[in-house]
Amino acid sequence: MFIFAPSGLIPSGKRQSALALMMAGLLATAFVIPATAQTGSAATAPQATDAQAFIRKMADDSLNLIQDKSVTPDVRKAKLKAIFNEHVAMDYIATLALGRYGRVDPSLPAEARDQQAAQITEYRSLFPDFIFNKLYDILISKFDNSKIDVIGSKPIGNTDLYVNTRVNRPKLEPVLADWRVRNDKDGVIKVIDLKAEGVSLTITQRDEFAAILGSSKNINDGLAKLLTYMKDTNAGRAPAAPVSAKNGA
């Protein structure tokens, strides 16, 4: 999803646009989540008109806030973060991004299992700020004077819809984005995935975490490294870039 997207997927300029695009519409990350994981029970897909209106309102609210010069930076950031927290099912996203490392390994000794459980809990607490802080500066710098148009929608199975959008940016090529939306268990529409220029942002975020975790000597060490990386990002420090999952440590 982010800065450390595998090379070759999309050019670096479009990659950054894709990162900021996600924040412009929902101020978060949207991810591919299996149907049973999002709601815990069968769900029905949102109506196309409702889903399109949902994306249009999020986009308008976010871009209006970004482009409002009367708002102080601190107030703008706080309001954007509120939008982020309202519209994203962060626990599900965090689970998906961590993959198998987010389940306590029953084969570990008791002490290591307890450590992993505590690390997973801390990871979940860090994840929302990690995503927001990672994208905020890109969002502010890239989306001034931009506009997001909803151009259609397409059903995906029985539970989801893709809402198709085009981001129009001054003097730059438009960016196409498909937002996957679903009703949660309470019937509230949520964004659960975003494809920007055809690339799912889930995959690159998962790869980034996997690069850190997979290069470590054991799961506890890997999670410790990941937590340090996330804390550094949240604190505004410049953490070392994760190693490439393809190239190893």
Beta strands, then each sheet from edge to edge (+ up, - down):
strand 1: 147-156
strand 2: 160-168
strand 3: 175-183
strand 4: 189-196
strand 5: 199-200
sheet 1: 1+ 2- 3+ 4- 5+
end
